[in-house]
Amino acid sequence: MNVLRQKMIEDMQLRGLALRTQESYAQIVSQLARHYHKSPDQIGEEELREYFLYLRNVKRISASTFRMTLCAIKFFYVHTLHHPWHTLELVRPPKDEKLPVVLSVEEVGQILRCVHQERYRVCLTIIYSCGLRLLEGVHLQVKQIDGARKMVHICHAKGGKDRYVPLPNASLEILRRYWRTHRNPVWMFPTPRIQCQDSQHIPGPINETGVQRAFHAALLESRVHKEATVHTLRHSYATHLLESGAGLQTIQHYLGHASIATTVIYTHLTSVIEAQTTNKINEMLTRL
């Protein structure tokens, strides 16, 4: 598998896939190999068909996980092994029609106030106030902060795209105060030196797992009874922008969505738009 894994990784590099995607794809193919206890190049098309049925009917994995699994396995067999099997064209992930969880502004405040370690609280605050993905927040660098223009330059984001997002005045002040506590020349949220293996080297960014755990602990303490994650802060940011009157194309740009269709989902999440629509319907009925 080592030779195959290396070849797959090289193929993914040539295709320009992000490092995180490469790692996920390689892990998924490894899981397939462990399921059948043999090298993936020894797995036949019928076994692959049975595996997808197993994931759908027995494991009942989510639509997003199924989609990622299909993409990874399809990449490996089509591009690395050159097996354009019919099964890979036949399989389709189940439709996921769930709407994401959204927090109110008050609930976001409740949760953030329950984050007791400053580095995590500041990081989560910036993730919400700028609509960032988790890794975009964790890997934020000092040079990306444009204090004069009050903008954040998000570099090499999902899909390899750059974008600028506005940085609220309050968030800029929070970042400045926090940076003075560590004065790291590179990272806005560096690993504390006490946790570094080598104190002579500049520490890297904090681990995303720590941020996720801090958010989960704060969610429980806040008694906000919603199945929220760190990514929920990004959904909430978009919804709150929409409720405040921002246009869909503006929100699409801030979030870095490739398609406006992805952004449109937030129109189903805002209570303000629902109320406005209900009022219009009521007005129409009154005129009848």
HELIX and SHEET records of a PDB file:
HELIX    1   1 ASN A    2  ARG A   15  1                                  14    
HELIX    2   2 LEU A   19  TYR A   36  1                                  18    
HELIX    3   3 PRO A   40  GLN A   42  5                                   3    
HELIX    4   4 GLU A   45  TYR A   54  1                                  10    
HELIX    5   5 LEU A   55  LYS A   59  3                                   5    
HELIX    6   6 ALA A   63  PHE A   75  1                                  13    
HELIX    7   7 PHE A   76  THR A   80  3                                   5    
HELIX    8   8 HIS A   86  LEU A   90  1                                   5    
HELIX    9   9 VAL A  105  ARG A  113  1                                   9    
HELIX   10  10 GLU A  118  CYS A  130  1                                  13    
HELIX   11  11 LEU A  134  VAL A  138  1                                   5    
HELIX   12  12 VAL A  142  GLN A  144  5                                   3    
HELIX   13  13 LYS A  158  GLY A  160  5                                   3    
HELIX   14  14 ASN A  169  TRP A  179  1                                  11    
HELIX   15  15 ARG A  193  GLN A  195  5                                   3    
HELIX   16  16 GLU A  208  SER A  222  1                                  15    
HELIX   17  17 VAL A  230  GLU A  243  1                                  14    
HELIX   18  18 LEU A  248  LEU A  255  1                                   8    
HELIX   19  19 ILE A  260  THR A  263  1                                   4    
HELIX   20  20 VAL A  264  HIS A  268  5                                   5    
HELIX   21  21 SER A  271  ARG A  287  1                                  17    
SHEET    1   A 3 ILE A 145  ASP A 146  0                                        
SHEET    2   A 3 MET A 151  ILE A 154 -1                                        
SHEET    3   A 3 ARG A 163  PRO A 166 -1                                        
END                                                                             
